[in-house]
Amino acid sequence: PVLSIPDNDTAGGVSTLQVADTGTIEDVDVKVNITHSADGNLAIYLITPENNSIALSLNNGGPGDNFVDTVFDSEGSVSITGGTAPFTGTYIPQGDLSPLYGTVAQGTWRLKVVDNATGDTGTIDNWSLLFTIGDGYDLYVDSTTTVADVTSPYTYEPGNNLEHTYQVR
């Protein structure tokens, strides 16, 4: 579900994804859709199962609105600090995702969005993680579908390199 981001509250809005897969991470990307009327107010963090916080974007975008299908990828070509709102496309996050390489995907992952100013409000509409796992497959985990809605945890579609798809809320 859509999650409100509290206005001027350091607790922020926190959305959680459970990952059951025990594979080793070779790469991870984070995709977000956030509606907010002043992106420059927002600090966005990925929080790992080990409770480490990685800054994806810290107060970028000034008075511009929204993050639309924004992908944070350490191998990107443009830093989020060089982008403009609405942020659409792939950006290098402010923090480094590469320390996650070689760790296990399993656990509780959180997206935390803090609104650092008053007067503008927003929501975490959805978010997802795309892992490249050490045994040669990709793992996609998103916040829009519950496990009960998935007929099989292993889904393959021709033309799609995602062999293992888990969708959780």
Secondary structure, 3 states (H helix, E strand, C coil): CCEEECCCEEEEEEEEEEECCCCEEEEEEEEEEEEECCHHHEEEEEECCCCCEEEEEECCCCCCCCEEEEEECCCCCCEHHHCCCCEEEEEECCCCCHHHCCCECCEEEEEEEEECCCCCCEEEEEEEEEEEECCCEEEEEECCCCHHHCCCCCCCCCCCCCCEEEECC
